[in-house]
Amino acid sequence: MKIHLFTTVLLIALSIPMAWGQPLPTRSDSLIGYLSPLRSSFDVTSYELDLRVDPSAKWISGKCLIYMRILAASSRVQIDLDRQFNIAEIRDEKGRKLSFDRQDNAVFIQWRHDRQKGEYASLLITYEGKPQEARNPPWDGGFTWGKDKDSNPWVVVTCQGLGASSWWPNKDHGSDEPDSMRISITVPPGLMDVSNGRLEEVKVQDDQWTKYVWKVHHPINNYNVTLNIGQFAHFKDWHISPEGDSLSLDYYVLPQDLAKAKVQFKQVDPMLTCYESHFGSYPFPKDGYKLIQSPHPGMEHQTAIAYGNYFENGYRRKSNTAEGMWFDYIIIHESAHEWFGNSISTADFADMWIHESFANYLEAVYMECLYGYESACNYIVGLKKDVLFDRPIVGPYHIHQPGSRDMYPKGALMLHTLRHVVANDDLWWTALKSLSLRFRHKIVTYDDVTMYLSKALGHDYSLFFDQYLRKINLPVLEMSVVPAGSSYALRYRWSGVDVAFDMPVRVNVDEKSHLLRPTTAWKVLAIHARKKPKVTIDRNWFVEPKMVD
């Protein structure tokens, strides 16, 4: 019996999440998550998205021009667009209509003749419809058709996880980013749009609606493409990098919040200085840096970060640690994504930990820059209570599903642990900066990141990453304090790990610190004490202690 490759991959994918307690992936998940030959046969070089957004009807209409380079001979290609949109027509670069059919959210387009490797082609897709509304943005994505306090339309979109094809036609897979993009959004009179990149032009149309044209000069992942429609007040500032380069800072907020924003957004400049010193210059200088007030908490839209944190510190006035109330979580976390998530992007949604674990860790980096090492440790150690241990951080591949939300706290704690395992801050910070620069504006995989860090740190950390990212439980340090003549001894070993797992761990025996090198076999540390000592694991190691008889 002949089984198509897609069917085989789908059957394998369907079997993975069941053990993790996740819902089974749908065919639509696989169509968007699997890089079939109909998608791998071309590379998108640029998009031109031109939309008219009608808040009163909750309707969008327009076209998307997709430029591409053919990578393999093909007669058909797949483009992704939510099935609830009506496609009026699709034309090629010569203006000829192309036939197409649809399955779920995939659009299969038939070329008029077979395309050959090395050719350049384009597709112009004209469409319209009512996009999905977000029920709980940004986590449950879609359009938010809101209103400000003066009842003016306030429209935003969030689509991480849901997929950019929920509102515009594209190759909706993380492995392919355009080199540049133009975003044109036409809005009713009195409103404006703020999107990614630089504002190129503002055109008043014959019907008095206004078109805002934005140009993105750097590669951008699809879920970062955004629009923000409303009545905004705009103010501007500048950041000077450690190298002396100037970066424009543009802020768009509701007029009634302008005074608060001018105070709260002062956190941006020291944050950028901190991140640039550790991870290299701001990755998108041609497009600048923007914060745009949003009705939802926030999102890392490249160079157009959505901000909805009430102009207060913490995360919507809350934090698990005292230190967490010293900074505005949304500014610090979402801006960290400009380096990890936007500049460095993952090829598969399963590796979303590369975006979130690093961004969460960068919060502690910011704390250390401004308030010192101990404050940073206090902050990141406080994340331990947030870890769920429900499923692996790395998700199942090829079906557009992420791993556990533990990618935030557990992933950050993993990196904090690794820093202390390395025990050489000069090497640590050099390795992270070189990682950021090596993969700047690149699409990466699990192996890219973990193997590069191992090489940069001068040790094979593959089992370390495997333990924290692909397994649910922490490494367990079994310990036993036993009498040894007139004194005591500490017996210790790893359990729940691969036999070759070789991570050192620091423990405190009463007031004295010891660096242990456990294996899965018992080892013994002699302790000179008259009474039975208290043994604890150094707080900067995220491992599970287990006292045994």
N, C-alpha and C positions, 0 to 999 in steps of 0.2 A: 504494500500500500504506500503511495507517495504522499508525504506530509509536507506541506509548504513550510518554508523557513519561518514565516511569520507565525503560523499556527504552532510550530514547535516552541518558539520563544514565548508565545502567549501561555502555552500549557505549563512551561517551566515557571513563568512569572506567577501564574495563579497559585502555584504550590508553595511559594515562599512565605507570604505574610501570615498564613494561617497559624503558624507556630507562635507568632508574635501577638496574636489577638487583634490584628488589623482587619478591616473589612477587605473582602476580596476585590482586586482591581477589576474595573470594567473594561470592555473592549475599547471604549473611548480613552481610558488611561493608557492602554497599550499603544493605541494609535498615536498618541502624543508623546509617549515615553520611549518608544522603540524607534531607533534610527534605521528604518528600512531602506532598501535601494532606491525607492522613490523619493527619499529625502536626502540620502547621502550622495546622490548623483549631481548635486549642485551646491555651490557656496554662495550665500547672499553677500553681495558687496555693499548694497545700500538700500534704504527704504525712503520713499516719499509718501507720507501719510497726510491726506487732506480731508478733514472732516468738518461737517456742520453739526453743531450740538444744540438741540432744542430742549431746554430744561422743562418748559411747560408741557411738552408732549412726551418727555423722557425718551427722546428719539435721536439717533445719530444717523447721518448719511454722508456718503462721500466715496473716496477712492484711495487705493494704495498702489503705488508703483514699486514693484520689486525688481531690482537689478541683480543679476546673478551671473556667475561663471560656471559653465558646465564642467563637471569633474569626471563624469563617465557617460558613455553613450546611453541615451534614454529616449523613450517615446512618450513617457508620462512622468509627471511629478506630483508630489503631494504638497499642498499648502493647507494650513489650518485656519479655520474660522468657525465660530460657534454656529451650530445648525439653525438657531432661531433667526439668524440674519438672512435676508433675501439677497442673493447675488444676481444683479441685473445682467452683467456680462463680464467676460474676461477676454482681454485682447493681448496679443504678443507685441514685440517691439516694432513690427511693421503695421500695427493697427488692425490686424486680422483677428476676427473672432475665433475663440477656441472653445471646443466642446469640453464639458466636464460632468462628473457625477459626484455624489456626496454620500459619505458613510459616517454617521455620527458627526463629529466636528472636523472631519478630514474632507478636503476637496481634492479630487483626483482630476488633473488637467491633462488633456491630450494635446501634445504638440502637433502642428500641421505636418511636420516631417521630423524624422529622427534627429535628435541633437547629438553632436559629436564633442568629445573631450576637447577642451580649450576654447570652445565657442563662448561668446557672451550673449545673453538673452535677457528679456524682461517680460514681466506680466503686469498688466494694469487691471486691477479688480475693482469693479464698481459695485457698491453694496449699500444696504440700509437696514435698519431694524431697531428694536428696543433691546438694549443690552441687559444682561442679568444685573439685578440690584443686589448690593451687598447687605447681608443681614447683620453681620458683626465685623465691620472692617477694622483693621486690615486683614484679620485672620480668615474670615469668610468673605471672599472678595467679590468685586463687581463695582458697579457705579453707585455712588452715594448722591442722591438728588436732594440735597439739603437746602436750608435757608438760613441766612444769618439773622441776627437779632432785629434787623430792620426789614425782614421778610424778602430780602434780595436772594436770588438763586445763588447757591454755593455748591458747586458740583465738582466731585473728585472721583478718581478711579484707583482701585487697588487690585492687583491680580497675581501676586506671588502665590504659587500653588495652583490657583485657578487657571492660570495661563493667559498670556497676552492675546491669544486667539479668541478670548472671551469678548474682545471689543474691536480688534483689527486683524486683518489677514496677514499671516506671516508664517515663516518656518519656525514653529513654536517648539524649539529644542535648544537646550543650553549649549550644545556643541557648536552652534553657528551664530556669531554676532556680526552685524553689519559693521563696516569700517566707519560709516557715517550715516546720518539720517537727517531728514528735514520733516518737521512736524508743523502742519498748518491747521489751526483750529479756528473756526468761525463761530462767533457767539452773538447773542442778541445785543441791541444797543444798551450802553451803560455798563456792560460787563467786560471783563478782560480775561485772557487765558495766560497762565504761566506754565510752560512745559520745559523739557530738558534743553540744555545748551544755551546758545546766545540768541537774543531777540534780533532777528534780521529785518523784519518789516511789519508795519501795522497798516492794513488796508481797509478803508471804509467801503463797503459794498454798495451797490445801487439801492438795495432795500434798507440801508443804514445799519445792517449787521456789520460786525468788524472781524476781519481775519488777522490773527496773530501768527506770524511765521517764525519758527525757531529752528536753528541749525545746530545739530550735534556734530562736533568735529572729531570725536573719539569713538572707538568701538563701544557698544552699549548692549547689555543683555535685554531680551524682550520684555521681561516683567518690570524692568525699570522705566520703560517708556510711560509717560504720564501726561495728564492734563489737570489743571486746577483753574476752575472758572468761578469768578465772583467779583465783588467790588473790593479791591485791595488798595491799601496804602503801601507805598514803596519807599524804602530808604536804603542807603548804600554805605558801605564801608570798604576798607582795604586791609589786606593782610600782607605783611612783608615776611617772606620766607627766610630761613637761616642763611640762604645764599644771596639774599638781597632782592629776590624777584617779587614783584607785586601781583597779588591775586584779588580780583574783585569779589566782594561779598554783597549779594543782593538779597533783600528781605521783603517779603510780601505778606502783610497781615491785615486783618479787618481794621478799619479806621479807629474803632473804639479801643483797640488793644495796642495802638502804636506806641504809647508811652511805656507800657510794660515791656513790649518787645525790645525797645531800645536799651533797656536795662538788662533783661534776661539774655539777650543775644550777645552781650559782651563776653560770654563764655566761649564763643566761637574762636576768637583769636588765640588765646593760650592753648586751646585744644588743638588747633592746627599746628601751632609751634611744636607741641609735644609729639604729635603723630609724625610730623615731617622729620623731626630729629631721630626718631626710632625706625621709620619705615620709608623714608625718602619723600621727596617733594610731592605736593598735591597732584594726584594723577591726571586731572583734567583741566589744566590751566587755560586752554583756549576757550573752554565753556564756562569757567568761573564756578563759584560756589553760591548756592541759593538755599534759603529756608522759606517755605511757604506754609502759612497757617492752614490747618486742616481740621475738619470736624471729627476725625478719628485720631487715635494716639500718635501715629507716625509711621513712616515708611522710608526706606533708603533710596528712593528714586534718584538716579544718578544726576548730580549737579542740580537737583530740584527736590530736595528732601522735604517730605511732608512732616509738619510739626503740629502736634495737638496736645501739648503737655501743660496747658493752663498757665504758661509763663512762670512756673514754679519748679523748685528742685525736687529730686526723687522721681519716681514714676507715677504720675498723676497723684502727687502728694503723699506717696507711700514708698517705703523701702524696708527691707529686712535688717538693715544695718544703719547705725548712726551715720557712718561715712557716706552711705547712699543718698543722704539728704544734703550733701555738700555740693552736689552738681545736678544739672538737668539731664536726666537719663536719656531723653530722646535726642537732644543735641549731641551728646557724647557717643551714644551707641550707634545711632543711625549714620552719623558722620564717619564713624570707624569703617562702615561698609564701603565708603569711597575707596578705601585701600583693599579691604577683604570682602568681596561680594560684587563690587562694581568694576574695579580694576582687575582683580583676580576673580574670575567667575568659574563655576563648576560646569563640567560637561553634562553631568547627569544630576537630576534632582535628589538622587539618593545621597549625594555628597554635599548636601546643603550645610553640613557641619563646618565645612571650610569657610563658609560665609559667617555663620552664627557663633561658632566656638571662638574664632579669632576676634570677632566684633565684641563679644562679651569679655574676652580677655583684655581687649584694649581699654575697656572701662577702668580696669585696675592699673593699666599703664598710665592713663590720664591721672588717676589718683596719685600714683607715685611721682609723676612729674610735678604736681602742684602741692602735694601734702606729705610726700615721703614714703619710704619703703614700708614702714610698720602700718601706716594707714591703708596702704594698698593691700597688704596682707589681711588686715582686718576685714576689708571689704570683700575680697574674693573668698576668704574662708567662710564668710557669712552666707555664701551661695550653697554651702553643703546641704542646708535644710530644704533647698528647692529641688533636689535631685529625686526623680521618681523611680528609677531602676525598673522601668516597665518593658523596655525593649532596646535593641542596639541603636546607637547613634547613627550608624550608617544604614540607610534604607535599602530596600530591594531595587536592583537596577532594572532599567528599560521599561518601567511602568509609571514613571512620573509620580513616585511616592517618596517622601522624605523619611528619615528615621525618627527616633524619639525626640521630643522637645528637650530631652536632656542634652541635646547638642549645645544648648545655651549654658546652663550651670556646670554640668559635668565636663563639657568640652573645655570651658575656661579653666576649671580646676585641673584638668589633665595638663594643659599648657603650663599652669602655675607649678604643678608637680614636676614637670619635665625641666623647668628652669632650675629647680632645686636639686634635681638628679644630676644635671649637668654641672652645677656648682661652680660655674665660671661665667660671671655676668658679661664680661667683655666678649666671650665666645657666643653667649646666648643672644645678646642684642645684635651682634654682627650677623649671626645666622638669620635672625628674623628680618633684618633689613635687606640682606642679600636675597632672601626668599621673595620679599615684596618687589624688589627691583627686577629679579630674574623673570618673574611671571607677570610683570606689569602689562596690563591690557591683553592678558592671555586667558585662555580657557584651560582649566586644569582638571586632573583626576586625583583620586585618592593616592595612587602611586606617585604621581608627580610631587605632591606635597610631602608625603611621609618619607619618600626616598631622598628628596632633596635635603630635608632637615637632617636626616641621618648622616648624609655626606657632609653637610656644613658643620655639624656638631662632632664629627669624627668618630661616630659609633653607630652600630646598627640598632636602631630603635624600632624595628618592624614589629617585634613581639609586644613592645610597650604600646604602640598605637593599636595593634590588634586587640589587646586586652581592654583598652578603654573605649574603643570605638566600635568594635564588632561583637563584643561580649556584653552582657547585661551587667554582670556583677563586678565589683572591684576585686583587685588582688587581695587576698586575705593573709594577714600576717599572724600566724598562730604563735603564741608565746606562753611560756610557763616559767615561773620563778620557783626554783627548787633549792633546798639546802645543799650546801657543798662544804662539808667540814664545819668550820666555825663561821662560815660566811654563806653566800648565796651564788647561784648561777642563773643566767637567763638562757633558756632554750627557745629557739625560734626557727621558723621555716615558712616558706610560702605554701599556700594551698589555693586551689581554684585557678591555677595558672598552668601554662605550658611548662614542661620540664626544663626547657632552656631559658625561661624567663629569668633575667638577671638584674633587675632593678635594685639599686641600693636604697636603703631607707634609714632615716635618722630617727632615733628613739631617745626619750629622756628617761633616765633611771634616777629617780629622785631629782636632784638638781644638776646632774651631769648628763651631757649629750654624747651619744655614741652613733657613729655611722656604721650600720650593719650591711652586710652583703649576703642576704639570705638566698638559699636555693630551696628546692622542694624536699631536700633532706635536712634533718635536724642539725643545727649548729649550736654551739654553746659559747656564751660570753661570761667570763668570770666577773663577779661583782664583790667588791670589798665593802660589806655593810654588816653592822651588828644586828639590825632588824630587817625584816622583809621589806624590800624597797617597792616603791610605786613606779610602775612602768607605763609610759604613754608614748604614742607616736607623735612626732613633730607635726604641728598643725598644718605645715606647708606641704605635707604628703597626703594625697587623697587615697588612702587605703583603708581597708576594714581591719580593725584589731580584733583578735579573738583569743582570750585567755583560756587556756586548757589546763587540765590537771596533769 
